[in-house]
Amino acid sequence: MGDRPVTLDFLAEQQATILTELRTMRDDLLVVSAILMRLDGTVSGLVQEVRAMHSQHARLSNRVRALEEKAP
């Protein structure tokens, strides 16, 4: 703070600065939350897609096994 006396004007300026920074942090938090929700949705979608591909692969393996068993 140096040589500047602590007055009500000084405290008001400091409070205004803090409130501005708080608004900025809230905006940043909203952006990060939105990104996180989007990523969570993406991961959930990927899990469903991998499960579907696993089922598809299992069915294909069963069909190939059945064909191999029929082959002379």
C-alpha positions as CSV (number, residue, x, y, z in Angstrom):
1,M,0.0,0.0,0.0
2,G,3.0,2.3,0.5
3,D,2.3,6.0,1.3
4,R,-1.4,6.0,0.4
5,P,-3.6,6.4,3.4
6,V,-6.5,4.0,3.9
7,T,-9.7,6.0,3.2
8,L,-13.2,5.1,2.4
9,D,-12.5,5.9,-1.2
10,F,-9.5,3.6,-1.2
11,L,-11.6,0.8,0.3
12,A,-14.4,1.4,-2.2
13,E,-11.9,1.1,-5.1
14,Q,-10.6,-2.1,-3.6
15,Q,-14.1,-3.5,-3.2
16,A,-15.0,-2.6,-6.8
17,T,-11.8,-4.4,-8.0
18,I,-12.7,-7.5,-6.0
19,L,-16.3,-7.5,-7.3
20,T,-15.0,-7.2,-10.9
21,E,-12.6,-10.1,-10.4
22,L,-15.4,-12.2,-8.8
23,R,-17.7,-11.6,-11.8
24,T,-14.8,-12.7,-14.1
25,M,-14.2,-15.9,-12.0
26,R,-17.9,-16.7,-12.1
27,D,-18.0,-16.3,-15.9
28,D,-14.9,-18.5,-16.1
29,L,-16.5,-21.1,-13.9
30,L,-19.6,-21.2,-16.0
31,V,-17.5,-21.8,-19.1
32,V,-15.5,-24.5,-17.5
33,S,-18.7,-26.2,-16.2
34,A,-20.2,-26.1,-19.7
35,I,-17.0,-27.7,-21.2
36,L,-17.0,-30.4,-18.5
37,M,-20.7,-31.2,-19.1
38,R,-20.0,-31.5,-22.8
39,L,-17.1,-33.8,-22.2
40,D,-19.1,-35.9,-19.8
41,G,-21.8,-36.3,-22.5
42,T,-19.2,-37.2,-25.0
43,V,-17.7,-39.8,-22.7
44,S,-21.1,-41.3,-22.0
45,G,-21.8,-41.5,-25.7
46,L,-18.5,-43.2,-26.4
47,V,-19.2,-45.8,-23.7
48,Q,-22.5,-46.6,-25.3
49,E,-20.8,-46.8,-28.7
50,V,-18.1,-49.2,-27.5
51,R,-20.7,-51.4,-25.8
52,A,-22.6,-51.6,-29.1
53,M,-19.5,-52.4,-31.0
54,H,-18.6,-55.1,-28.5
55,S,-22.0,-56.7,-29.0
56,Q,-21.6,-56.5,-32.7
57,H,-18.2,-58.1,-32.5
58,A,-19.5,-60.8,-30.3
59,R,-22.3,-61.6,-32.7
60,L,-19.9,-61.7,-35.6
61,S,-17.6,-64.0,-33.7
62,N,-20.5,-66.3,-32.9
63,R,-21.5,-66.4,-36.6
64,V,-17.9,-67.2,-37.7
65,R,-17.6,-69.9,-35.0
66,A,-20.9,-71.5,-36.3
67,L,-19.6,-71.4,-39.9
68,E,-16.3,-73.0,-38.8
69,E,-18.1,-75.8,-37.0
70,K,-20.2,-76.5,-40.2
71,A,-17.1,-76.6,-42.4
72,P,-15.9,-80.1,-43.3
